[in-house]
Amino acid sequence: MTPADVQTPCNAVCVVSGCAIIRPPRDGGIRYRGLTQDVHVLPVDYEIEYICRGSRIIVGPKVRKCLPNGTWTDLNQLSRCCDVWNRSPHSTLSNLYIGALFPMSGGWPGGQACLPAAQMALDLVNRRTDILPDYQLELIHYDSMCDPGEATKLLYDLLYTEPIKVVLMPGCSSVSTLVAEAARMWNLIVLSYGSSSPALSNRQRFPTFFRTHPSATLHNPTRVQLFQKWKWTKIATIQQTTEVFTSTLDDLEQRVKEAGIEISVRQSFLTDPAVAVKNLKRQDARIIVGLFYETEARKVFCEVFKEKLFGKKFVWFLIGWYADNWFKIKDPSINCTVEQMTEAVEGHVTTEIVMLNPETVRGASNLTSQEFLAKLMSKLGGKNPEETGGFQEAPLAYDAVWALALALNKTVGPLKAKGHRLEDFNYNNRDITAEIYRAMNTSSFEGVSGHVIFDAQGSRMAWTLIEQLQGGSYKKIGYYDSTKGNLSWYGNDKWIGSGPPADQTVVIEEFRYLSQKLFVSVAVFAGLGILLGIVCLTFNIYNSKVRYIQNSQPYLNNMTAVGCMMALAAIFPLGIDGLHVHRRQFPVVCQFRLWLLGLGFSLAYGSMFTKIWWVHTVFTKKDEKKDKRKHLEPWKLNATVGVLLGVDVLSLMVWQIVDPLHITVEKFTREAPKGDLDVLIQPLLEHCSSHKMNTWLGVVYGYKGLLLLLGIFLAYETKSVSTEKINDHRAVGMAIYNVAVLCMITAPVTMILSSQQDASFAFASLAIVFSVYITLVVLFVPKMRRLITRGEWQSDAQETMKTGSSTNNNDEEKSRQLERENKELQKIIQEKEERVSELRSQLSERQALRSRRRASTITNQNHSPPPRNNCHTSRLQMLYK
């Protein structure tokens, strides 16, 4: 890069002399960020970066930005290239000690790679003359095993064992929570390289905590973005019961709720995930977010393989900081093979914080990210990165040491102005802690993990990398910048099926409709029954002047015929469902069902009940009252039917006004269709119902049931009554028997079978058909037969013959009644004779007993002294008599 290149003005209004003082450092040059061709005008806010050749480093500002006034930032400071040289081993330096906890084993063995990375950073920092020139950083570290209990003991050793530590550097979240909460009592700054728990962002609880590892909540915006991209609205979660995962899941729950996504299943486990995985399968979980450490991940996916919770129907979202071959590592705690584990994890998606700078930029350590990885691999001795815990987090540990070194270097001047030195730090010195805190809080530099800057809660901000396991290896499929909401998508995501699976089993709603063959068959019988009713009604009206028909109360019979036809007509709306009418018209069909059946029953049964009621009232009284009430007025019969009909109309009107019928949909158990289809059939059935349907049915059934029982009683009581006023009351009684039995059986059975549309309709409709047919045949066919065979409607002479025949019939009936009474009296006499025989037998037994007692008494008298008098003997004789 030549000096002329740096004289380019930063905008059109700049003069060349305004930028001419910017020149590349000796043995160096300038890198125009993002610039690929020669330019003469640079936009405002454009940045240039100084680069030194070889292993030389920049001293002074590394980056300058173009300002709106045509100048560059930090013009009062020079930038130069300096050689990196080792401090003299004989120079007197003060040691500053860092107390670190590196988990070399346990749930997250991140110390395996993070410790070498931190040591690399310490070596470079201690060799720099521009950073802490008077100090030497020393690392005192222990293996926390990612166990809070073990970390408690180690923290005690760090705090109560010389030398004094300036800063504490814990690793995993559970240990960092413990250390950060206790560190405030010793005025210690805590800088973590591997803690992602969202709970650590609480400044009130952890006032001195910083971390170069971003909070785990940074995964959640990425997950929500992916859920929305793949149109998922229902997810499930399974977590290990630790604070880091619980707080992360709480944050995810809040974010998905705001995005309109439902967490349908939330499972957790402590050590054994078997039950939790089974519950996921039982709840039909498809899109599953798993939050657990690497060792528990192997346990989870071994159970996933056993439960077959993988494949084209499922997607798992995992944390991306596991080792790349975590599922291939042999684990004695599981009984699954590597092949089974590889099959179970195929296709899962990971979200991972970007921990390695994707750009080729030399940061504060003068290393690019690729150079850092090469040096780290060399330090690891060629160990396989996939089998090295914490290899992905190693850049964070490296930058954590640099952030600490730069912050301590920044405090040297302010502390010196106050008369303090870093080596004067002790656990009671709050001033030095406050200076270190301010320096950490304002940190901003380029590291091998990217730009390092802390937010107000001390957490690192970064991009998120999205990867998918394809063919046993992870493939990058996108990046997400949560600060800008920008998703960079590569479009190389790969699925086992034709695309992203559904978030739940596709449920197809399918209404159950009445069998049309059954409906048509019953409708034919109902139609024929209506025709029969019309014939009977016509016959009754046409012959209403005939005396025999008049004596059967034809108006009541007409009501019976009309009621039967209405009941049969109710079969048609009973068979109409959503297949025939729109959902909006269905309540009208419900009203027709109720009113036709209710009024039909009232007319048909009410008229028959009226006949049997008045027969019982008038003709079963004593002889002296029977003569006075022999005349039966027709208006009383009609009034009785009117009362019964009025009660029904009133009750139905109240029902419809207070709690009208409406359509309800009953859901049944979902059914799986044949074939490997990811769908379920949801059977639905439409019902006519109201809010208090059971109450109304209880009232109606109770009232009708009492009428039916009373009708049976009256029919039985009047079976032997003979009267010319209602000459068909025996036929009416027979009809009442049939109607009552069918109704009492049908009502509860149809309520039980209400969920089976065909059975319920068949039972109810056939009960109506049979009861109507029996009623019409019993009431009207004998009348038709009598009039047809005898021709009683043709002449008055025949009418006289009909009257005589009726009288003869009455005499025959009386004769039969006398015979029945004679048989009953004979039966009573026989019972009395049997009773007399029984009493005689008992009397004979008593006489025999008295005889035996008398003989015994005489024997005793013969062996005893002579009595003084015969008083006792007299008494026995009297008793005997």
Buried (B, 14 or more C-beta within 10 A) or exposed (E): BEEEBBBBBBBEEBEEEBBBEBBBBEEBBBBBEEEEEEEEEBEEEBBBBBBBEEEBBBBBBBBBBBBEEBBBEEBEEEBBBBEBEEBEEEEEBEEBBBBBBBBBBBBBBBBBBBBBBBBBBBEBBBEBBEBBEEBBBBBBBBBBBBBBEBBBEBBEEBBEEEEBBBBBBBBBBBBBBBBBBBBBEBBBBBBBBBBBBBBBBBEEEBBBBBBBBBBBBBBBBBBBBBBBEBEBBBBBBBBBEBBBBBBBBEBBBEBBEEEEBBBBBBBBBEEEBBEBBBBBBEBBBBBBBBBBBBBBBBBBBBBBBBBEBBEBBBBBBBBBBBBBBBBBBEBEEBEBEEEBBBBBBBBBBBBBBBBBBEEEBBBBBBBBBEBBBEBBBEBBEEBEBBBBBBBBBBBBBBBBBBBBBBBBBBBBEBBEEEEBBBBEBEBEBEBBBBBBBEBBBEBEBBBBBBBBBBEEBBBBBBBBBBBBBBEEEBBEBBBBBBEEEEBEBEEEBEBBEEEBBBBBBEEEEEBBBBBEEBBEBBBEBBBEBBEBBEBBBEBBBEBBEBBBBBBBBBBBBBBBBBBBBBBBBBBBBBBBBBEBBEEEEBBEBBBBBBBBBBBBBBBBBBBBBBBBBBBBBBBEEEEEEEEEEEEBEEEEBBEBBBEBBEBBBEBBEEBBEEBEBEBEEBEEEBEEEEEEEBBBBBBBBBBBBBEEBEEBBEBBBEBBBEBBEBBBEBBBBBEEBBBBBBBBBBBBBBBBBBBBBBBBEBBEBBEEBBEBBBBBBBBBBBBBBBBBBBBBBBBBBEBBEBBEEBEBBEEEEBBEBBBEBBEEEBEEEEEEEEEEEEEEEEEEEEEEEEEEEEEEEEEEEEEEEEEEEBEEEEEEBEEEEEEEEEEEEEEBEEEEE
